[in-house]
Amino acid sequence: MTTPTVSFSDLSKNSKRVAEAVERARRVHVTRRDGEDLYLSTERHDRDREETAGVTARLFTALISNDEGARAVLMSLPTVFPWARHLSDEEVRDFVVDLIHGTQDVAELDVHTNLHRIITEWRATARILADRH
């Protein structure tokens, strides 16, 4: 489903219509000329996102709790992050641990920036390593 987009001025002039759009779509993108864009969402949409983050964090944690699951995660990592092939085996294991911690931060603390930072930093490390070859 495509997220509807409205301008900030449309939000201020037609707030009822925009609120109805949020209720229909569960989320609306609000563009601004003089600041960062915003998203308006329903409470249910945010609760669903929180639940999804929690399930994902618990799934990752459960997977790496045994050798077979940890191997599955390690084997699937290059499909999700193709650049991970430039990391050493030890770096890949460290990346997985960092990913799990970042995912737990999203689920438990509603802090998304840590997970984004982890992926960005490991991608930069892989880029440096790939450039050396």
N, C-alpha and C positions, 0 to 999 in steps of 0.2 A: 504494500500500500504506500502510495506517495504521500509525503507530509505536505499538507497545504501551507502556502506562504502568504503572509500579509505584511503590509508595511506598518511601522510603528504608528504613523499618523492614522492609518485605517483602524488600528487597535483603539487609539484614543477617541476617534470620531464615531466608531461603530462597535463599541465594546460588546454589546449584546450579541451582535451577529458573529463576532469573533469567538465569543464564549460558546455559542452554539456550534461553531465549526470545531472547536476543541472537544466538545462533548461527542461530536460525530466521529472525528478522526483520532481522538485521544491525545493528539499532539499537533501543535501548529508552530511553524517557523515564523518568527517576527524579525523582519529586516529593519536595520537602523542605519541612517546616514552618518551619524556622529558617534557611534559606539559599536561595540560588539553585538552581533545578532543575538536574539533570545529565542527560547523555546517555551511555549506554554503547554502544559500537559495536565491531564486529569490526575487526581490522587490515585485512582485505580491503576493508571498507567505506571506511575512511579512505584507503587506497591508491587506490581508485576515485575518491573525491572529489578527491584530489590530481591524478590524471590528468585528470579533467574540467576542473579549474581550469587546468591547463597547456594543454590543447587550446583552451579558451576564450581564454586570453591570447594564444596564438600566432595564433589565428584573427583576433582583433581587430587585432593588430599587422600581420598580412598584409593584411587588408582596407584599412587606412588607408595602406598603402605605395604605393598608386596612386590616381589621381584617381577612377576609376570606383568602386573599393571604398570610398573615403572618402565619395563622394556617397551610396552605398548606405547606409552607416552613418548619415550625417547625415539622410537621408530617413526612415530607420526609427526614429530616436530618439524622435519624438513618439508613436509607437505604444507604445514601451516605457516612456517617461517623458512622459505627456501634458502635464505642467506645463512641459516644456522649451519650449513655444511662447511662453512669456513671456520667454525669454532672447533676447538679440540674437544675430545670426549669429556674432559674435566670441566671445560667451559660450558658445554651443553648441559651437564648435570647441574652446574651452578645456575645456569639460565632457567632450568626447570624449577629449581627451588625458589628462585626470585619470582618467577611467574606465579607460583602457588602463593607465595606471600603477598604479592600484589593483588591477586584475585581475592584473597582473604580480606585484604584492606578494603576492597570494593564492597564485599559482602557485609563485613562486620562494622566498618567505620564510614561507609559511603564516601570513601576517598578514591577517586578514579585516577587522579594525577600520578600516583605511585606506579600503577600498572602501566600507564602510558610512558612514564619515564623509564621504567625497566625495559620495555620493548625498544624504545628509542635508543637507549644506551647500548644494549646488546647488538642492535642493528648497526650502530656506529662502530662497535668493536669488530664486528664481522666485516664491515666495509674496509677498515684499516687492514685487517688480516688478508682480505682478498686482494687489496692493492699491492701487498708485498710480494705476491706470487707472479 
